[in-house]
């Protein structure tokens, strides 16, 4: 029996899911995973800095797809006993009958309460914007009237959805768009929303609009059974005890146990295509040495730009589209503080009375910070001293090589702390105990420039019979973890059934029903 050799590029959620699934479901495939860095999980890795853990971007584990939920639970059993902060606050959380105890075991998935708000004009607003008394008080009567009338106008006067700006205005009205979406989006992408493809909004705002908010409020009031909740309104999510990277460390361990090979610090630099167009081998660099490895099937989660430009015999037009695909890079500054100056005015109890948010969107034109995370609220085990310190992640969206990206760590720390003081997160720089900086290249595939010609590139890639593109960067699509995993589930189904039609892999997270239905 000829063993087929499968080369998997990238050990993030998509790459490791593909490796795990293939080894679990087939005895006929030899699996080799090549990972450019020394860690697992891609952007959903966890960084441990002196016992305080950072999550690159905040990863909620939430899915309407049972196959994904089952997979997570197989690797990390749900909590069967309360977590440290649940105990301290006497909080009731859903517990699994034969689940794990987070106080004594590390391999456990916690159930967390989602709180994310917008900091605008030094006041907190719910994200997504809700119709609560606080919202009305924060906005003031005049602004509220402007928001209402501008929304009504958008109901009767729809703009063509040719870009992201019009997409938002159609759903929220111009006034709310200008308050809560315009600057944040421009800060996130480095482009004005009028230059960005509307499909990004469709993917991230998943059916959310003012009418969806009204409907949700009414259904809550009238206690409607089996309410259909938009993805952006989910109030609970799962989270690994030690951060998202924990799940991928376990997945990598299982892949190795099942006989898979994982080579870390291995950067794929070229792929060889035969005369008939299939990929026969690839080359990677590790410790300054270049190694060529042959394979029968390639599953790629590396950025499409690098994948295509690393191949031979690529037409000028295809190379042009790939070269023009844009990305946004990411920096996060971990900041350990004695206490936050922000007051918890919510009814939610927290350890040491800190604000209850997991993350906060910063809508402030006076700072560059896009979001900040409060790791204490993601998992109490992410912070070494939960009772006496607050561990934050300040998030910045940048372009590799720009003035923020090239700043030294000491300068960037001073810059970030300065912004914290300006936003009123801390009273002064003296409240800061420690900082740690992380940079992530190509964190976000972006939806402008040659992205408009993505279909041409997708058709060309699909024509390479033994190549499958999976995951966020592998498909140049801003997927959540569950959708990245689904691209790998579909890929493995195709490999095992011998199907050469890859539309099922590319269609994950495109049709509306994929999000809504379970």
ABEGO torsion letter per residue (X at the ends): XBBBBBBBBEABAAAAAAAAAAAAABAABBBBBBBABABBGEAABBBBBGGBBBBBGEBBBBBABAAAAAAAAAABBBBABBBAAAAAAGBBBBBBAABBBAAABABBBBBBBBBBBBBBGGBBBBOBBBBBAAAAAAAEAAAAAAAAAAAAAAAABBBBBABAAAAAAAAAEAAAAAAAAAAAAAAAAGBBAAABBAAAAAAAAGGBBAAAAAAAAAAAAAGBBGBBBBAAABABBBBBAAEAAAAAAAAAAAAAAAGBBBBBGBBBABBBBBAAGBBABBBBBBGGBBBBBBBABBBBABBAAAAAAABBGBBAAAAAAAAABBBBBBBBBBBBBABBABBBABABBBBGGBBABABBBBBBAABABABBBBAAAABAAABABAAABBBBBBBBBBBBGBAAAABBAAAAAAAAAAAAAAAGABABAAABABBBBBBBBGABBBBBEAAAAAAAAAAAAAABAABBBBEAAAAGBBBBAAAAAAAAAAAAAAAAAGBABAAAAAABGABAAAAABX
